[in-house]
Amino acid sequence: MRTIDAVIIGAGIQGTGIAQAMAAAGYSVIVLEQTAVASATSQASSKLIHGGLRYLETAQFSLVKKSLQERDRLLRNAPELVNLVPFYIPVYKNSRRKPWQIHIGLGLYALLDGFGRNARFKRIVKADYKNLEITEKNLIAVYQYYDAQTDDQQLTRAVMYSAMQLGAEILCPAQFVAAHSSQSGVNIDYMQDDVKHTLSAKVLINATGPWVNQVLENITPDVSQQNIDLVQGVHLVLDLPAFDGIYYVEAPQDGRAVFIMPWKDKCLIGTTETIYHGDPNEAKAQDTEINYLLDVFNHFFQGKNTRVLEVMSGLRVLPNGQNHSNDSTFKRRRDTMIVKSTRNVISVYGGKLTTYRSTAEEVMQSASDCLPAMVAKADTRTLTLTKVDASVFPHGR
């Protein structure tokens, strides 16, 4: 039986980020992925590398500051993959958030970013409204600021490739079956090519996103699970030429934040936040979610084509809320939960695309007591990320 330092289950952005951090620190790492790199939630996000302006409303200042730091780091380290783009926030007569509130929020956002060059913002003069795609009826203010956009699937592939260059391995397709944890380590059973295999590792990292608790059910001795909600987010690709920037609008139905952005020469709108019950493998967009987004688009971009070319759906993990209304999901905290079920079994609950690297650092710290001291090969804070083709991965697609 092969023995290594770490086995990571899941090749989404969190799992690949942890693999990169582990390999950069000098550890032997194997990633088990049952489908393909970035095949689930990590290809169905809002494609944004951002600080989370809306999180200021719920006083998540430390999360916003950390996210802005990671955004700026990715802009430096992954210029092929992460680009700074203008965001426009329109304010109408009946908007819930008034111009002064937006202005204060953007000022605080800039403060948390250290008033760097990426933190600039301004109020668009009325004479320039005509240059925007959005409807001008009852429009009283428009603010412009900057955040970043990426191709989430390509970014995840780039991180996994970086990990492989540092010595990490990926087995794909490889399906996790079960694990047994003891004081000396973890034995992990998995299936590949219809053959059962076993690995021995000093630490097992469960980075399976919405499947996180399903994995824990197959670990002995029994380990506790976090009480979570799975929240479905839906995005639509519309048959419209891409806009010049990203519109950050307030949904008229409930005041939620919705983004309308350029995506592969078309327009992408999202996201919804709907509590999902059931098997994550069977999650799909509901008509109510699709209609919700189309209603938002038609409200702000009247008279434009809304033919849907593609529907993207992903599940995010949030701490369980006492109030199960969809509105409550919008207000919940978005911090990643890193849970140590046993000395050598660590689970990642949730996680933001933007902060995957800092999350990996936290996982490394959590795993430090069961890993030996090693000489680091690289520092993930400065590693360059470049585009790679899916063919570099086993069974990639």
N, C-alpha and C positions, 0 to 999 in steps of 0.2 A: 504494500500500500504506500502510495506516494505521500510524503509529508512536506507541507509548505507553511509559510507564515500566515497567509490570509486567503480565505475564499470569500468572494463577494457574489451574492445572488442578485442578478439584475443589471443589465447594461443600458439603463437610462442615464440621464445626466448625473444623478446622484451616485449611482454605482460606478460609472466611468470616472467621475471626479475622485472618488475614494481610491479607485485602482491607480489613478495617476499619482495621488499623494503617497500611497503606500509604496509604489515602485520608486518614486523620487526619493523616498526616505531609505531605500535600499532593501526593502523586503520583497520576498517572493510572493507573487499574487496570481490567483486564477479567478477569472470572472465566469460565472455560469449564466448563460442567457438562452432562454428557450425558443426565442423567435429570431430577433435580429437587433443590432444596435439601434437604440432610439425607435423602437417599433410601437411603443404604446404612448403614454402621456407625454413623453419627451419629443414627440413629433406633432402634438396637438395643443401646444401652449399658445399664448398670445404673441409669441415671437419677439418679446420685448426684453431687453437688458436695461433695467430701470431701477430707480430707487424706491418706487412705490409712492407717488405723490399722495394718493388717496389714503394711505396708511397713517398720514398725519392726523386725519380726522379721529382716529382711535388711539392717538398718542403713542404710536409705535416708533418712537424717535430713534431708538438704538437700531432697529431693523432697517429703517430708512438710511441712516448714516452708513451702516455696514454695506447695504446694497449699493449705495452711491460709490463707495470706495471700490467695491468689486466691479461695478460698471466701468469706472475710469481705468481700472487695471486691465479689463478685457479690451477696452478701446486701444490701449497701448500694445497688448500682447497678441491680439487677434484681429488686426486691421482688415484682413480678408473676409472675416466672418461677422464682425460687429461694427456697425456704422452709426454715427451720430446723426439724428434726423430731427427736423423741427416738429413740435407738437403744437396744435392749436386748441385752445379751450374757448368755445363760444359761450357767451352768457346772454340769455334772453330775458325779457320782462318777467316771465313766469318761472325762471330758473330758481331752484332752491338755494343754490350757492350764489351769493351776490358778488359783484366785482371786487369789493373791498376784501371779501373773504379769500377769493382766488389770489389777489395780490399778496395778502399776508402769507398764504400758504406757499406761494412761489418764493417769497422772501425767506421763509424758514427753510424751504428746500435748498435754496442757494447757500444759506448759512451752514446747513449740515454737510454740504459739499465743499465747504471751505472757501466759498466765493471764487472757485476756480473758473477757468475759461468755459467749461462745460455748464456752468451754473447760471449763465446769463438768461434773462427773460425780459420781455417788454410787452406793452399794451399796443396792439395794432391800431393805427390811426383809421378813422372811419372812411377816409377816402380810398383806403386799400381793401375794404371789404369786398369790392368787386373782383378782386384777384383770387378770392377764396371760392371753393366749390359749394360751400354750405349756404342754405337759404338765409337771406338778409331780413326777412320779415320779423319784426319785434326784436331784432338783434341789437343789444345795447353795449356790448364790449366783447373783444376777442384778445386773449393773451397768447403769446408765443413763448415757449421755452424749449429746451432740448433734452432728449433722452436717446437711447440707442435701440436698434432693432437688429435681429439676427435671424438666420435660418436655424431653428432649434435642432433639427435632425443633423444638419451639417456640423453644428457646434459640438454635439454629443459625439459624433464620429471623430472629430478632430481631437477631442479629449481622450477618447479610447485609443486612438492611434498614438498619441503622445505617451500614454501609459505603456503601450506595447513597445515603443522605442526605448523605454526605460527598463524593459524586461518583463512586464506583465503579460499574461496569456489570457486568451478568451476561448472558451469552449462553446460552440454554437452550431446547431441547436443542441442544447443540453438542458434537461429538465430536472430540477431539484426534486428529490423523492422524500428524504428524511435526514435527520441529523441527531446525533447523540452527543451531549455535552458532558464533560467531566472536568475535574480540576486540572488535568494535564493537557486538555485540548478538546477539539470537536472532530468527530468522524462524520463526514458528509456523504450520503449516497445520492447518486444522480444517474439518469438514463441518457445514453448517447448511442445512436444507431441501434436501438432496441437491446442494448447491452447495459447491465447495471454495473456501475463503477463506484469506488469509494476513495475519498481523499481524506487525509488527516491534516488539520490546520490548527494553529495556535489560537486563531480567532475567526469567527464567522460573522460576516456583515450582511444583514438582511436589508437590501435596498430595492425592494420590489414594488414600491409605490402602493397602489390600491390592493395589492395582494399581500401586504405586509403581515397581516394577522393570519392569513391562510398558511403562510410559511411557518409561522410560530406554532400552529396547531400540529405540525409534523416534526417538532423537536422534543426530544426527551432528555432528562425529566421535564415534565410539564413546566412551561414558563408563562408568566403573566402577560396579558395583552392590554394595550391602551384602548380606552373607549373612544372610538373615532366615528366620524361621518365621512362617507364618500360623497364628494360634491362634483357633479357633472358640469363641465364647461364646454359649450358648443361654439364653434366659429363657422362662418359661411364665407366661401369665396364667390364673389359676385362678378358677373360678366360685364365689367366696367373697366376702362383704362385706369391705371393706377393714379391716385392723387399725388400731388407733390409733397405732401407731408401727412402726418397722422393727426386725426381729429379725435379729441378726448371729450366725449359728450356725456350729458346727463340724461339718462333714459327718462322720457316723460312719464312712463308707467309707474316708476318707483324710485327714481332719483339715483339709480346705480350708475357707476362709471362704465361706459362702453367705448371701445376703440374702433375707429374705422381707419384702415391703413393700407398702404401699397403692399402688394404681395405677388411676386412673380408676374409683374405687368398687369395684374388685376387688383381688385379691391377685396380686402378681408375685413370682416366685422365680427366682433366678439367682445366679451364672452357672456354666457349665462352662468348661473350658479344654482343648480337644482340638486337637492338631496337625492342620492341614488341608493336604492335598496336592491340587492341581488348580486349575482355573480358578475364580477368586473369584466369577464370575458364576453358578457352578453350586453354590455352597455351600448346604447346608441341614442342618437339625437331624437327627441320627441317633436311632434308637430308644433306643440305649444312653444318650445324653445326656438324653433326656426321662425315661427310667426312673430315671436317677441322681438327677435333681432331685425326682421324685415320691417316691423312697425317702427322701430327706432330709426332705421335707415331712412324710411320714407318720411319720417317727421322732419329730419334735418336736411335731406337731399331730395326735395320734392321734384317729381317729374323725371327722375333718372331710372334707368333700367335696373330691375332687381332680380334678373334671372340668376338662379343659383347654379353654379358650376360644380361645387364641391361642398360637402359637409364634413367638418372635423369634430370629433368628440373625444374628450379625455376626462379622466377622473383624478381629482386632487384629494389629498387626505387633510382633513381639518379636525382639531379636537372636537369631541362631541359637545354640542350645545344643549342647554336646558330647553331653549325655545327652538323647535325644529322648523320654523318658518324659513323660507328661502332668504328673506330679508336679513335674518340673523347671521347667515353665512357671510354676507358682505361685511359685517361688522366684527367678525371674529378675528382673533390674533393669527398672524401668519408665520410665527416663529417655527422653525424646524424643531421637532422633538427627537433627541437622540437618546434611546432607551437601552440600558444595559440589563438584559433579562437574566443573564448569568455572567460570571466573570469573563467568559469568552464568546458570548452571543450578543451582538449589538444590532439594534433595529433603527432604521431611519424612518420617521413618520413625517410625511410632508416634505417640504423643501421647495425653494424657489430656483428657477433657472439661473437667475442672476447670481445667487450666492452659493452655487454648488461648490466652489473651491474652498470658501471659508467653512462650509458645512463639513467638507472632507477633513479640514484641519481639526475640527471639533471631534470628529470620529476618531482620528488618530490619537488625540489626547485621551479619549475614553478607552482606547485599546492599549494604551501605553503600558499598563501593568501586566499585560500578558504577552508582550513582545520584547525581544532582546534589544539591547542598544546596537545601532547600526551606523555606518558611515553614509551620510546622505549622498545621493548621486546628483541631485538637482533641487532647485527651489521653485515650487509651483507659482510663486508670486511673480516670477520673471520668465517662465517658460513660454515660448512662442507657439501659437496654435495656427495651423494652416489647413486649408481645405484638403480633404482626401476623398477618394472614391470608395463607394460601398464595397467594391470588389477586393479591397485590402483585407476584409474580414472574412472569416469562414462562413460560408452560406450567406454572405451579405446580400442585401437587396435594397 
